[in-house]
């Protein structure tokens, strides 16, 4: 077995004069969830299409299971599952039949195929419409079928490109938990999403790409430590927040100030603890009563925005 499940070195992908992916390099360990994040147009989907053998790279090297994805495309395809952003379903076929046909396509034996289809219908909550044709389903229902199909056959590596689009919170959590279960069994997952809560819940390691270039790569905790210097300081008052702004602004300096509720002031600062002491002193001097204070760590969304903005 190769050292890494996925190994990418100086990957470049050009469309004419447009550079979609510009010298990206990373490695993905076996049995892990690797989050690949970036804003729209960052180069995520192009990278996935190269990794899944749908596109040949302009230059650089990409190997999966130690096999070059260009030279050994057929071998690689046999061991991966792919859910791309684009909808993919058989419109005139029922959900149950679609699962069966997909398993048949991958050579899954009949009894095993039927057992697996029944399990997936239950696990992805498809019972209610398993007899409906795919083109009669909602966007979220189709997405659930699209993801469920990839578990009809045994894969070593699963690519999930925004798999939860159109799903309600309960369906999202169900899907992520199902993926987690299979990762514990040895599956490797390459995962993209715009929902930052999913990143923290699922991913072991995260790469952030922007304008075709790698911006950062680390664990979720590591990225927070490196880029999460700004913390949110909240002060809840016994009066209105607007009435104390003349006191708060001079102390806060250039820090961003919000009023999330009528009685609350929120300030984002890299020196939250020091600023808190100064604000309490200033408010006390002016006889302003404070109900509570808190200093909250940055959200992963704030970390992501810091990374893609290029501000360290």
Phi and psi restraints in degrees (value plus and minus 20) as a CYANA .aco file:
   2 UNK   PHI     -84.5   -44.5
   2 UNK   PSI     139.5   179.5
   3 UNK   PHI     -79.9   -39.9
   3 UNK   PSI     -57.2   -17.2
   4 UNK   PHI    -145.9  -105.9
   4 UNK   PSI     128.6   168.6
   5 UNK   PHI     -87.2   -47.2
   5 UNK   PSI     -64.6   -24.6
   6 UNK   PHI    -147.1  -107.1
   6 UNK   PSI     114.1   154.1
   7 UNK   PHI    -153.9  -113.9
   7 UNK   PSI      99.2   139.2
   8 UNK   PHI    -141.5  -101.5
   8 UNK   PSI     108.1   148.1
   9 UNK   PHI    -149.9  -109.9
   9 UNK   PSI      97.1   137.1
  10 UNK   PHI      30.1    70.1
  10 UNK   PSI      26.2    66.2
  11 UNK   PHI     -90.1   -50.1
  11 UNK   PSI     108.8   148.8
  12 UNK   PHI    -149.9  -109.9
  12 UNK   PSI     118.2   158.2
  13 UNK   PHI    -158.3  -118.3
  13 UNK   PSI      96.0   136.0
  14 UNK   PHI    -132.2   -92.2
  14 UNK   PSI     123.4   163.4
  15 UNK   PHI    -136.5   -96.5
  15 UNK   PSI      74.3   114.3
  16 UNK   PHI      45.1    85.1
  16 UNK   PSI    -143.8  -103.8
  17 UNK   PHI    -108.1   -68.1
  17 UNK   PSI     -27.1    12.9
  18 UNK   PHI    -107.2   -67.2
  18 UNK   PSI     106.9   146.9
  19 UNK   PHI    -116.5   -76.5
  19 UNK   PSI      88.0   128.0
  20 UNK   PHI    -104.5   -64.5
  20 UNK   PSI     -57.8   -17.8
  21 UNK   PHI    -152.5  -112.5
  21 UNK   PSI     106.3   146.3
  22 UNK   PHI    -143.9  -103.9
  22 UNK   PSI      62.5   102.5
  23 UNK   PHI      52.6    92.6
  23 UNK   PSI      23.0    63.0
  24 UNK   PHI    -104.0   -64.0
  24 UNK   PSI     115.4   155.4
  25 UNK   PHI    -156.1  -116.1
  25 UNK   PSI     117.7   157.7
  26 UNK   PHI    -189.9  -149.9
  26 UNK   PSI     143.2   183.2
  27 UNK   PHI    -147.8  -107.8
  27 UNK   PSI     127.6   167.6
  28 UNK   PHI    -143.9  -103.9
  28 UNK   PSI     103.0   143.0
  29 UNK   PHI     -93.4   -53.4
  29 UNK   PSI     137.3   177.3
  30 UNK   PHI     -87.6   -47.6
  30 UNK   PSI     127.4   167.4
  31 UNK   PHI      47.6    87.6
  31 UNK   PSI       9.5    49.5
  32 UNK   PHI    -148.6  -108.6
  32 UNK   PSI     141.9   181.9
  33 UNK   PHI    -124.4   -84.4
  33 UNK   PSI      96.7   136.7
  34 UNK   PHI    -125.0   -85.0
  34 UNK   PSI      92.4   132.4
  35 UNK   PHI    -104.8   -64.8
  35 UNK   PSI     111.5   151.5
  36 UNK   PHI    -141.6  -101.6
  36 UNK   PSI      82.8   122.8
  37 UNK   PHI    -134.8   -94.8
  37 UNK   PSI     137.1   177.1
  38 UNK   PHI     151.0   191.0
  38 UNK   PSI     140.4   180.4
  39 UNK   PHI     -88.5   -48.5
  39 UNK   PSI     150.7   190.7
  40 UNK   PHI     -77.0   -37.0
  40 UNK   PSI     117.0   157.0
  41 UNK   PHI      60.7   100.7
  41 UNK   PSI      -9.6    30.4
  42 UNK   PHI     -96.4   -56.4
  42 UNK   PSI     -41.8    -1.8
  43 UNK   PHI      95.0   135.0
  43 UNK   PSI     -11.8    28.2
  44 UNK   PHI     -84.3   -44.3
  44 UNK   PSI     -74.0   -34.0
  45 UNK   PHI     -86.0   -46.0
  45 UNK   PSI     -57.5   -17.5
  46 UNK   PHI     -81.2   -41.2
  46 UNK   PSI     -63.5   -23.5
  47 UNK   PHI     -80.9   -40.9
  47 UNK   PSI     -64.0   -24.0
  48 UNK   PHI     -82.2   -42.2
  48 UNK   PSI     -60.4   -20.4
  49 UNK   PHI     -85.9   -45.9
  49 UNK   PSI     -51.7   -11.7
  50 UNK   PHI     -89.9   -49.9
  50 UNK   PSI     -65.6   -25.6
  51 UNK   PHI     -82.8   -42.8
  51 UNK   PSI     -51.7   -11.7
  52 UNK   PHI    -115.8   -75.8
  52 UNK   PSI      -5.0    35.0
  53 UNK   PHI      51.8    91.8
  53 UNK   PSI      -8.7    31.3
  54 UNK   PHI     -99.4   -59.4
  54 UNK   PSI     -43.9    -3.9
  55 UNK   PHI    -150.4  -110.4
  55 UNK   PSI     125.5   165.5
  56 UNK   PHI    -111.9   -71.9
  56 UNK   PSI     112.1   152.1
  57 UNK   PHI     -87.1   -47.1
  57 UNK   PSI     130.5   170.5
  58 UNK   PHI     -86.7   -46.7
  58 UNK   PSI     -62.1   -22.1
  59 UNK   PHI    -180.2  -140.2
  59 UNK   PSI     153.4   193.4
  60 UNK   PHI      74.7   114.7
  60 UNK   PSI     157.8   197.8
  61 UNK   PHI    -148.1  -108.1
  61 UNK   PSI     122.7   162.7
  62 UNK   PHI    -156.0  -116.0
  62 UNK   PSI     103.8   143.8
  63 UNK   PHI    -149.0  -109.0
  63 UNK   PSI     124.6   164.6
  64 UNK   PHI    -148.6  -108.6
  64 UNK   PSI     109.9   149.9
  65 UNK   PHI      36.8    76.8
  65 UNK   PSI       9.0    49.0
  66 UNK   PHI      59.4    99.4
  66 UNK   PSI     -15.4    24.6
  67 UNK   PHI    -127.2   -87.2
  67 UNK   PSI     112.1   152.1
  68 UNK   PHI     -82.7   -42.7
  68 UNK   PSI     108.4   148.4
  69 UNK   PHI     -92.1   -52.1
  69 UNK   PSI     -36.7     3.3
  70 UNK   PHI    -107.0   -67.0
  70 UNK   PSI     -68.3   -28.3
  71 UNK   PHI     -93.2   -53.2
  71 UNK   PSI     -50.2   -10.2
  72 UNK   PHI    -143.5  -103.5
  72 UNK   PSI      21.8    61.8
  73 UNK   PHI     -77.5   -37.5
  73 UNK   PSI     -63.7   -23.7
  74 UNK   PHI     -84.1   -44.1
  74 UNK   PSI     -60.8   -20.8
  75 UNK   PHI     -84.9   -44.9
  75 UNK   PSI     -62.3   -22.3
  76 UNK   PHI     -84.4   -44.4
  76 UNK   PSI     -65.2   -25.2
  77 UNK   PHI     -78.2   -38.2
  77 UNK   PSI     -53.1   -13.1
  78 UNK   PHI     -87.0   -47.0
  78 UNK   PSI     -38.7     1.3
  79 UNK   PHI    -134.7   -94.7
  79 UNK   PSI     -12.6    27.4
  80 UNK   PHI    -142.1  -102.1
  80 UNK   PSI     136.9   176.9
  81 UNK   PHI    -140.2  -100.2
  81 UNK   PSI     127.7   167.7
  82 UNK   PHI    -157.8  -117.8
  82 UNK   PSI     106.7   146.7
  83 UNK   PHI    -141.5  -101.5
  83 UNK   PSI      84.5   124.5
  84 UNK   PHI    -110.2   -70.2
  84 UNK   PSI     148.7   188.7
  85 UNK   PHI     -81.8   -41.8
  85 UNK   PSI     -57.1   -17.1
  86 UNK   PHI     -85.8   -45.8
  86 UNK   PSI     115.1   155.1
  87 UNK   PHI     -78.6   -38.6
  87 UNK   PSI     121.5   161.5
  88 UNK   PHI    -164.0  -124.0
  88 UNK   PSI      88.1   128.1
  89 UNK   PHI    -179.2  -139.2
  89 UNK   PSI     137.9   177.9
  90 UNK   PHI    -113.3   -73.3
  90 UNK   PSI      83.8   123.8
  91 UNK   PHI     -79.3   -39.3
  91 UNK   PSI     -58.7   -18.7
  92 UNK   PHI    -114.9   -74.9
  92 UNK   PSI      -7.7    32.3
  93 UNK   PHI    -134.3   -94.3
  93 UNK   PSI     121.8   161.8
  94 UNK   PHI     -89.2   -49.2
  94 UNK   PSI     141.6   181.6
  95 UNK   PHI     -77.0   -37.0
  95 UNK   PSI     -67.7   -27.7
  96 UNK   PHI     -80.6   -40.6
  96 UNK   PSI     -64.0   -24.0
  97 UNK   PHI     -88.6   -48.6
  97 UNK   PSI     -56.6   -16.6
  98 UNK   PHI     -81.7   -41.7
  98 UNK   PSI     -62.4   -22.4
  99 UNK   PHI     -84.1   -44.1
  99 UNK   PSI     -63.4   -23.4
 100 UNK   PHI     -82.7   -42.7
 100 UNK   PSI     -64.4   -24.4
 101 UNK   PHI     -84.4   -44.4
 101 UNK   PSI     -58.4   -18.4
 102 UNK   PHI     -86.1   -46.1
 102 UNK   PSI     -61.6   -21.6
 103 UNK   PHI     -84.2   -44.2
 103 UNK   PSI     -59.8   -19.8
 104 UNK   PHI     -82.5   -42.5
 104 UNK   PSI     -61.3   -21.3
 105 UNK   PHI     -79.3   -39.3
 105 UNK   PSI     -53.7   -13.7
 106 UNK   PHI    -111.1   -71.1
 106 UNK   PSI     -14.1    25.9
 107 UNK   PHI      57.2    97.2
 107 UNK   PSI       3.3    43.3
 108 UNK   PHI     -95.7   -55.7
 108 UNK   PSI     107.8   147.8
 109 UNK   PHI     -77.9   -37.9
 109 UNK   PSI     132.8   172.8
 110 UNK   PHI     -71.3   -31.3
 110 UNK   PSI     -75.4   -35.4
 111 UNK   PHI     -85.6   -45.6
 111 UNK   PSI     -62.5   -22.5
 112 UNK   PHI     -83.1   -43.1
 112 UNK   PSI     -58.0   -18.0
 113 UNK   PHI     -83.8   -43.8
 113 UNK   PSI     -64.8   -24.8
 114 UNK   PHI     -88.3   -48.3
 114 UNK   PSI     -60.4   -20.4
 115 UNK   PHI     -82.1   -42.1
 115 UNK   PSI     -63.6   -23.6
 116 UNK   PHI     -87.5   -47.5
 116 UNK   PSI     -59.5   -19.5
 117 UNK   PHI     -82.0   -42.0
 117 UNK   PSI     -61.7   -21.7
 118 UNK   PHI     -83.7   -43.7
 118 UNK   PSI     -61.5   -21.5
 119 UNK   PHI     -82.3   -42.3
 119 UNK   PSI     -63.3   -23.3
 120 UNK   PHI     -90.9   -50.9
 120 UNK   PSI     -55.4   -15.4
 121 UNK   PHI     -80.0   -40.0
 121 UNK   PSI     -62.5   -22.5
 122 UNK   PHI     -90.5   -50.5
 122 UNK   PSI     -67.1   -27.1
 123 UNK   PHI     -87.6   -47.6
 123 UNK   PSI     -55.2   -15.2
 124 UNK   PHI    -116.9   -76.9
 124 UNK   PSI      -6.1    33.9
 125 UNK   PHI      34.8    74.8
 125 UNK   PSI      31.1    71.1
 126 UNK   PHI    -125.1   -85.1
 126 UNK   PSI     -15.9    24.1
 127 UNK   PHI     -74.8   -34.8
 127 UNK   PSI     -64.2   -24.2
 128 UNK   PHI     -81.8   -41.8
 128 UNK   PSI     -50.3   -10.3
 129 UNK   PHI    -149.4  -109.4
 129 UNK   PSI       6.6    46.6
 130 UNK   PHI     -84.5   -44.5
 130 UNK   PSI     -43.6    -3.6
 131 UNK   PHI    -111.9   -71.9
 131 UNK   PSI     -21.2    18.8
 132 UNK   PHI    -105.1   -65.1
 132 UNK   PSI     133.5   173.5
 133 UNK   PHI     -96.9   -56.9
 133 UNK   PSI     130.6   170.6
 134 UNK   PHI     -79.6   -39.6
 134 UNK   PSI     -54.8   -14.8
 135 UNK   PHI     -96.0   -56.0
 135 UNK   PSI     -20.8    19.2
 136 UNK   PHI    -116.6   -76.6
 136 UNK   PSI     -22.3    17.7
 137 UNK   PHI    -111.9   -71.9
 137 UNK   PSI     139.6   179.6
 138 UNK   PHI     -93.8   -53.8
 138 UNK   PSI     149.6   189.6
 139 UNK   PHI     -79.7   -39.7
 139 UNK   PSI     -64.5   -24.5
 140 UNK   PHI     -84.5   -44.5
 140 UNK   PSI     -59.8   -19.8
 141 UNK   PHI     -85.8   -45.8
 141 UNK   PSI     -61.6   -21.6
 142 UNK   PHI     -81.7   -41.7
 142 UNK   PSI     -58.5   -18.5
 143 UNK   PHI     -85.0   -45.0
 143 UNK   PSI     -60.1   -20.1
 144 UNK   PHI     -82.2   -42.2
 144 UNK   PSI     -60.9   -20.9
 145 UNK   PHI     -84.7   -44.7
 145 UNK   PSI     -62.4   -22.4
 146 UNK   PHI     -80.3   -40.3
 146 UNK   PSI     -61.6   -21.6
 147 UNK   PHI     -93.3   -53.3
 147 UNK   PSI     -62.8   -22.8
 148 UNK   PHI     -77.8   -37.8
 148 UNK   PSI     -57.9   -17.9
 149 UNK   PHI     -75.2   -35.2
 149 UNK   PSI     -56.9   -16.9
 150 UNK   PHI     -88.9   -48.9
 150 UNK   PSI     -33.8     6.2
 151 UNK   PHI    -115.3   -75.3
 151 UNK   PSI     -15.5    24.5
 152 UNK   PHI     -92.2   -52.2
 152 UNK   PSI     -45.1    -5.1
 153 UNK   PHI    -141.5  -101.5
 153 UNK   PSI     140.2   180.2
 154 UNK   PHI    -100.9   -60.9
 154 UNK   PSI     104.8   144.8
 155 UNK   PHI    -145.6  -105.6
 155 UNK   PSI     133.1   173.1
 156 UNK   PHI    -118.0   -78.0
 156 UNK   PSI     -41.7    -1.7
 157 UNK   PHI    -162.9  -122.9
 157 UNK   PSI     107.8   147.8
 158 UNK   PHI    -140.4  -100.4
 158 UNK   PSI     105.5   145.5
 159 UNK   PHI    -117.6   -77.6
 159 UNK   PSI     102.1   142.1
 160 UNK   PHI    -141.1  -101.1
 160 UNK   PSI      83.6   123.6
 161 UNK   PHI    -119.7   -79.7
 161 UNK   PSI      78.6   118.6
 162 UNK   PHI      33.0    73.0
 162 UNK   PSI      37.4    77.4
 163 UNK   PHI     -90.1   -50.1
 163 UNK   PSI     -37.7     2.3
 164 UNK   PHI    -119.2   -79.2
 164 UNK   PSI     -11.3    28.7
 165 UNK   PHI     -78.6   -38.6
 165 UNK   PSI     107.7   147.7
 166 UNK   PHI      66.8   106.8
 166 UNK   PSI     -23.3    16.7
 167 UNK   PHI    -111.9   -71.9
 167 UNK   PSI     125.6   165.6
 168 UNK   PHI     -97.8   -57.8
 168 UNK   PSI     146.9   186.9
 169 UNK   PHI     -75.4   -35.4
 169 UNK   PSI     -59.6   -19.6
 170 UNK   PHI     -86.4   -46.4
 170 UNK   PSI     -63.3   -23.3
 171 UNK   PHI     -86.9   -46.9
 171 UNK   PSI     -56.3   -16.3
 172 UNK   PHI     -81.5   -41.5
 172 UNK   PSI     -69.1   -29.1
 173 UNK   PHI     -84.0   -44.0
 173 UNK   PSI     -59.6   -19.6
 174 UNK   PHI     -79.0   -39.0
 174 UNK   PSI     -65.7   -25.7
 175 UNK   PHI     -84.2   -44.2
 175 UNK   PSI     -66.2   -26.2
 176 UNK   PHI     -83.5   -43.5
 176 UNK   PSI     -58.8   -18.8
 177 UNK   PHI     -85.8   -45.8
 177 UNK   PSI     -57.0   -17.0
 178 UNK   PHI     -85.9   -45.9
 178 UNK   PSI     -61.2   -21.2
 179 UNK   PHI     -82.2   -42.2
 179 UNK   PSI     -65.8   -25.8
 180 UNK   PHI     -75.9   -35.9
 180 UNK   PSI     -63.5   -23.5
 181 UNK   PHI     -78.1   -38.1
 181 UNK   PSI     -63.5   -23.5
 182 UNK   PHI     -94.2   -54.2
 182 UNK   PSI     -49.7    -9.7
 183 UNK   PHI     -85.5   -45.5
 183 UNK   PSI     -59.5   -19.5
 184 UNK   PHI     -82.6   -42.6
 184 UNK   PSI     -44.5    -4.5
 185 UNK   PHI    -108.1   -68.1
 185 UNK   PSI     -17.3    22.7
 186 UNK   PHI      95.4   135.4
 186 UNK   PSI     -26.1    13.9
 187 UNK   PHI     -88.7   -48.7
 187 UNK   PSI     122.6   162.6
 188 UNK   PHI    -124.5   -84.5
 188 UNK   PSI     117.8   157.8
 189 UNK   PHI    -147.0  -107.0
 189 UNK   PSI     111.8   151.8
 190 UNK   PHI    -127.8   -87.8
 190 UNK   PSI      95.5   135.5
 191 UNK   PHI    -147.0  -107.0
 191 UNK   PSI     109.1   149.1
 192 UNK   PHI    -141.4  -101.4
 192 UNK   PSI     126.8   166.8
 193 UNK   PHI    -183.4  -143.4
 193 UNK   PSI     139.9   179.9
 194 UNK   PHI    -124.9   -84.9
 194 UNK   PSI     -18.8    21.2
 195 UNK   PHI    -118.4   -78.4
 195 UNK   PSI      85.3   125.3
 196 UNK   PHI     -86.6   -46.6
 196 UNK   PSI     -47.2    -7.2
 197 UNK   PHI     -82.4   -42.4
 197 UNK   PSI     -54.7   -14.7
 198 UNK   PHI     -86.3   -46.3
 198 UNK   PSI     -55.6   -15.6
 199 UNK   PHI     -80.8   -40.8
 199 UNK   PSI     -71.0   -31.0
 200 UNK   PHI     -87.0   -47.0
 200 UNK   PSI     -52.2   -12.2
 201 UNK   PHI     -94.0   -54.0
 201 UNK   PSI     -54.2   -14.2
 202 UNK   PHI    -131.9   -91.9
 202 UNK   PSI     -56.1   -16.1
 203 UNK   PHI    -105.1   -65.1
 203 UNK   PSI     119.1   159.1
 204 UNK   PHI    -108.7   -68.7
 204 UNK   PSI     -54.2   -14.2
 205 UNK   PHI    -163.2  -123.2
 205 UNK   PSI     131.4   171.4
 206 UNK   PHI    -155.6  -115.6
 206 UNK   PSI     114.8   154.8
 207 UNK   PHI    -134.5   -94.5
 207 UNK   PSI     118.3   158.3
 208 UNK   PHI    -137.3   -97.3
 208 UNK   PSI     104.6   144.6
 209 UNK   PHI    -137.2   -97.2
 209 UNK   PSI     125.1   165.1
 210 UNK   PHI    -170.0  -130.0
 210 UNK   PSI     113.5   153.5
 211 UNK   PHI      32.2    72.2
 211 UNK   PSI      19.3    59.3
 212 UNK   PHI      60.6   100.6
 212 UNK   PSI     -20.7    19.3
 213 UNK   PHI    -138.0   -98.0
 213 UNK   PSI     124.9   164.9
 214 UNK   PHI     -92.9   -52.9
 214 UNK   PSI     104.7   144.7
 215 UNK   PHI    -118.3   -78.3
 215 UNK   PSI     -56.0   -16.0
 216 UNK   PHI    -185.4  -145.4
 216 UNK   PSI     132.7   172.7
 217 UNK   PHI    -170.3  -130.3
 217 UNK   PSI     107.4   147.4
 218 UNK   PHI    -195.4  -155.4
 218 UNK   PSI     160.0   200.0
 219 UNK   PHI     -93.9   -53.9
 219 UNK   PSI     142.1   182.1
 220 UNK   PHI     -75.3   -35.3
 220 UNK   PSI     -63.6   -23.6
 221 UNK   PHI     -85.5   -45.5
 221 UNK   PSI     -59.0   -19.0
 222 UNK   PHI     -85.0   -45.0
 222 UNK   PSI     -60.7   -20.7
 223 UNK   PHI     -86.4   -46.4
 223 UNK   PSI     -58.8   -18.8
 224 UNK   PHI     -83.8   -43.8
 224 UNK   PSI     -59.5   -19.5
 225 UNK   PHI     -87.5   -47.5
 225 UNK   PSI     -59.0   -19.0
 226 UNK   PHI     -97.3   -57.3
 226 UNK   PSI     -58.0   -18.0
 227 UNK   PHI    -138.1   -98.1
 227 UNK   PSI     -16.6    23.4
 228 UNK   PHI    -123.0   -83.0
 228 UNK   PSI      18.5    58.5
 229 UNK   PHI     -86.3   -46.3
 229 UNK   PSI     -49.3    -9.3
 230 UNK   PHI    -100.7   -60.7
 230 UNK   PSI     105.9   145.9
 231 UNK   PHI    -138.1   -98.1
 231 UNK   PSI     135.7   175.7
 232 UNK   PHI    -118.0   -78.0
 232 UNK   PSI      99.4   139.4
 233 UNK   PHI    -119.5   -79.5
 233 UNK   PSI     102.6   142.6
 234 UNK   PHI    -137.7   -97.7
 234 UNK   PSI     111.6   151.6
 235 UNK   PHI    -142.4  -102.4
 235 UNK   PSI      99.1   139.1
 236 UNK   PHI    -117.9   -77.9
 236 UNK   PSI     106.8   146.8
 237 UNK   PHI    -124.8   -84.8
 237 UNK   PSI     144.7   184.7
 238 UNK   PHI    -109.6   -69.6
 238 UNK   PSI     -22.5    17.5
 239 UNK   PHI    -143.0  -103.0
 239 UNK   PSI    -180.9  -140.9
 240 UNK   PHI    -108.7   -68.7
 240 UNK   PSI     125.9   165.9
 241 UNK   PHI     -86.1   -46.1
 241 UNK   PSI     -57.2   -17.2
 242 UNK   PHI     -81.2   -41.2
 242 UNK   PSI     -51.1   -11.1
 243 UNK   PHI     -92.5   -52.5
 243 UNK   PSI     -34.7     5.3
 244 UNK   PHI    -130.8   -90.8
 244 UNK   PSI     -11.9    28.1
 245 UNK   PHI     -82.8   -42.8
 245 UNK   PSI     -51.4   -11.4
 246 UNK   PHI     -86.3   -46.3
 246 UNK   PSI     -44.5    -4.5
 247 UNK   PHI    -104.5   -64.5
 247 UNK   PSI     -60.8   -20.8
 248 UNK   PHI     -91.6   -51.6
 248 UNK   PSI     -64.6   -24.6
 249 UNK   PHI     -76.4   -36.4
 249 UNK   PSI     -69.1   -29.1
 250 UNK   PHI     -81.4   -41.4
 250 UNK   PSI     -55.4   -15.4
 251 UNK   PHI     -93.3   -53.3
 251 UNK   PSI     -59.7   -19.7
 252 UNK   PHI     -91.3   -51.3
 252 UNK   PSI     -41.9    -1.9
 253 UNK   PHI      43.4    83.4
 253 UNK   PSI    -147.0  -107.0
 254 UNK   PHI    -111.0   -71.0
 254 UNK   PSI     -13.4    26.6
 255 UNK   PHI     -87.2   -47.2
 255 UNK   PSI     127.2   167.2
 256 UNK   PHI     -90.0   -50.0
 256 UNK   PSI     110.8   150.8
 257 UNK   PHI    -138.4   -98.4
 257 UNK   PSI     114.7   154.7
 258 UNK   PHI    -149.6  -109.6
 258 UNK   PSI     139.8   179.8
 259 UNK   PHI    -143.0  -103.0
 259 UNK   PSI      65.5   105.5
 260 UNK   PHI     -90.7   -50.7
 260 UNK   PSI     -42.7    -2.7
 261 UNK   PHI    -164.1  -124.1
 261 UNK   PSI     142.4   182.4
 262 UNK   PHI     -76.4   -36.4
 262 UNK   PSI     -51.5   -11.5
 263 UNK   PHI    -129.0   -89.0
 263 UNK   PSI      -5.6    34.4
 264 UNK   PHI    -148.1  -108.1
 264 UNK   PSI     116.5   156.5
 265 UNK   PHI    -133.2   -93.2
 265 UNK   PSI     111.0   151.0
 266 UNK   PHI    -139.8   -99.8
 266 UNK   PSI     110.5   150.5
 267 UNK   PHI    -147.9  -107.9
 267 UNK   PSI     108.9   148.9
 268 UNK   PHI    -115.7   -75.7
 268 UNK   PSI     104.9   144.9
 269 UNK   PHI    -171.8  -131.8
 269 UNK   PSI     128.2   168.2
 270 UNK   PHI    -100.2   -60.2
 270 UNK   PSI     -35.6     4.4
 271 UNK   PHI    -139.5   -99.5
 271 UNK   PSI      34.9    74.9
 272 UNK   PHI     -80.8   -40.8
 272 UNK   PSI     -62.5   -22.5
 273 UNK   PHI     -85.3   -45.3
 273 UNK   PSI     -65.4   -25.4
 274 UNK   PHI     -84.0   -44.0
 274 UNK   PSI     -61.8   -21.8
 275 UNK   PHI     -85.1   -45.1
 275 UNK   PSI     -57.0   -17.0
 276 UNK   PHI     -79.6   -39.6
 276 UNK   PSI     -65.3   -25.3
 277 UNK   PHI     -80.0   -40.0
 277 UNK   PSI     -65.8   -25.8
 278 UNK   PHI     -84.0   -44.0
 278 UNK   PSI     -59.4   -19.4
 279 UNK   PHI     -87.8   -47.8
 279 UNK   PSI     -62.6   -22.6
 280 UNK   PHI     -80.5   -40.5
 280 UNK   PSI     -62.1   -22.1
 281 UNK   PHI     -84.0   -44.0
 281 UNK   PSI     -64.5   -24.5
 282 UNK   PHI     -85.4   -45.4
 282 UNK   PSI     -61.9   -21.9
 283 UNK   PHI     -87.8   -47.8
 283 UNK   PSI     -58.3   -18.3
 284 UNK   PHI     -85.0   -45.0
 284 UNK   PSI     -59.8   -19.8
 285 UNK   PHI     -81.5   -41.5
 285 UNK   PSI     -47.5    -7.5
 286 UNK   PHI    -122.0   -82.0
 286 UNK   PSI      -3.9    36.1
 287 UNK   PHI      38.7    78.7
 287 UNK   PSI      13.4    53.4
 288 UNK   PHI    -109.2   -69.2
 288 UNK   PSI     107.6   147.6
 289 UNK   PHI    -106.9   -66.9
 289 UNK   PSI     113.0   153.0
 290 UNK   PHI    -127.9   -87.9
 290 UNK   PSI     111.7   151.7
 291 UNK   PHI    -108.4   -68.4
 291 UNK   PSI     -62.3   -22.3
 292 UNK   PHI    -182.0  -142.0
 292 UNK   PSI     138.0   178.0
 293 UNK   PHI    -154.6  -114.6
 293 UNK   PSI     132.8   172.8
 294 UNK   PHI    -174.2  -134.2
 294 UNK   PSI     129.0   169.0
 295 UNK   PHI    -139.9   -99.9
 295 UNK   PSI      93.8   133.8
 296 UNK   PHI    -122.7   -82.7
 296 UNK   PSI     116.9   156.9
 297 UNK   PHI     -86.2   -46.2
 297 UNK   PSI     140.1   180.1
 298 UNK   PHI     -87.3   -47.3
 298 UNK   PSI     128.0   168.0
 299 UNK   PHI     -98.5   -58.5
 299 UNK   PSI     142.7   182.7
 300 UNK   PHI     -87.4   -47.4
 300 UNK   PSI     -47.6    -7.6
 301 UNK   PHI     -81.9   -41.9
 301 UNK   PSI     -60.8   -20.8
 302 UNK   PHI     -85.1   -45.1
 302 UNK   PSI     -59.0   -19.0
 303 UNK   PHI     -83.1   -43.1
 303 UNK   PSI     -66.7   -26.7
 304 UNK   PHI     -77.4   -37.4
 304 UNK   PSI     -66.4   -26.4
 305 UNK   PHI     -85.1   -45.1
 305 UNK   PSI     -55.5   -15.5
 306 UNK   PHI     -84.3   -44.3
 306 UNK   PSI     -62.8   -22.8
 307 UNK   PHI     -85.1   -45.1
 307 UNK   PSI     -68.5   -28.5
 308 UNK   PHI     -91.7   -51.7
 308 UNK   PSI     -40.4    -0.4
 309 UNK   PHI     -99.3   -59.3
 309 UNK   PSI     -33.9     6.1
 310 UNK   PHI      62.4   102.4
 310 UNK   PSI     -13.3    26.7
 311 UNK   PHI    -112.3   -72.3
 311 UNK   PSI     106.4   146.4
